[in-house]
Amino acid sequence: MPVSLSVPIQVQQIAVRCFQSNIRTLRCVAKWIWWKLLCRVRPLLDVNMDDQRLRAREDEIMALRRRLKKSERERNELSQTTDIPETKAHLDQCKVTRGALEKQLEEEKQKV
């Protein structure tokens, strides 16, 4: 059992040394002027990137709206051009039905 307990302690000691080393390095770097500049500029860069992404999304939305309007126009034109033959076909069918009904009416008149 002592062996299994010593492994986590060794790992813990290595982790503590690594953490201390990183803190020492950060304290040294924090005094450098370029580091201070980087710390001030980095949030501004993130905002700029967000603005660019937002503009890209807006451009994409505008392009999709243009495509939608174009598709609606084409659909309306297509429906108008297809309505004319359908209307003629429907009118012809109504005429045929009317003629058949007139024949039936005359046959019934003759029977009476």
C-alpha positions in Angstrom: 0.0 0.0 0.0 2.7 2.6 0.7 3.7 2.4 -3.0 0.3 3.4 -4.3 0.1 6.4 -1.8 3.6 7.6 -2.9 2.6 7.9 -6.5 -0.1 10.4 -6.0 2.1 12.4 -3.7 4.9 12.5 -6.4 2.3 13.6 -9.0 1.1 16.2 -6.6 4.6 17.5 -5.9 5.3 17.7 -9.7 2.0 19.6 -10.2 2.9 22.1 -7.4 6.4 22.7 -8.8 4.9 23.3 -12.3 2.3 25.7 -10.9 4.9 27.6 -9.0 7.2 27.9 -12.0 4.3 29.2 -14.1 3.4 31.8 -11.5 7.1 33.0 -11.3 7.2 33.2 -15.1 3.9 35.2 -15.2 5.2 37.6 -12.6 8.3 38.3 -14.6 6.4 38.7 -17.9 3.7 40.9 -16.3 6.3 43.6 -15.8 7.2 43.8 -19.5 5.6 46.6 -21.5 4.7 44.4 -24.5 2.8 42.1 -22.2 0.8 45.0 -20.8 0.0 46.1 -24.3 -1.0 42.6 -25.3 -3.3 42.4 -22.3 -5.0 45.7 -23.3 -5.3 44.9 -27.0 -6.5 41.3 -26.8 -10.1 42.1 -25.7 -10.3 44.7 -28.5 -9.2 42.1 -31.0 -12.0 39.8 -29.8 -14.6 42.6 -30.2 -13.3 43.3 -33.7 -13.6 39.6 -34.6 -17.1 39.5 -33.2 -18.0 42.6 -35.4 -16.5 40.9 -38.4 -18.5 37.7 -37.7 -21.7 39.8 -37.2 -21.1 41.6 -40.6 -20.5 38.3 -42.3 -23.8 36.9 -40.9 -25.7 40.1 -41.9 -24.3 39.8 -45.5 -25.3 36.1 -45.5 -28.8 37.0 -44.4 -29.1 39.7 -47.1 -28.0 37.2 -49.7 -30.5 34.7 -48.5 -33.3 37.4 -48.6 -32.3 38.3 -52.2 -32.5 34.6 -53.2 -35.8 34.2 -51.4 -37.3 37.2 -53.3 -35.9 35.9 -56.6 -37.4 32.5 -55.9 -40.8 34.0 -55.0 -40.8 36.1 -58.2 -40.0 33.0 -60.3 -42.6 31.0 -58.5 -45.2 33.7 -59.1 -44.3 34.0 -62.8 -44.4 30.2 -63.2 -47.8 30.0 -61.4 -49.2 32.7 -63.6 -48.0 31.0 -66.8 -49.3 27.6 -65.7 -52.6 29.1 -64.6 -53.6 30.1 -68.1 -53.4 26.5 -69.6 -55.1 25.1 -66.5 -57.8 27.7 -66.8 -58.4 26.9 -70.4 -58.5 23.2 -69.7 -60.9 23.8 -66.8 -63.1 25.9 -69.1 -63.0 23.2 -71.8 -64.0 20.6 -69.2 -66.9 22.9 -68.0 -68.1 23.2 -71.6 -68.1 19.5 -72.1 -70.0 19.0 -68.8 -72.4 21.7 -69.8 -73.1 20.1 -73.1 -73.7 16.7 -71.4 -76.1 18.3 -68.9 -78.0 20.1 -71.7 -78.4 16.8 -73.5 -79.7 15.1 -70.3 -82.1 18.1 -69.8 -83.5 17.8 -73.4 -83.9 14.0 -73.0 -85.8 14.5 -69.8 -88.0 17.2 -71.5 -88.8 14.8 -74.3 -89.7 12.0 -71.8 -92.2 14.3 -70.1 
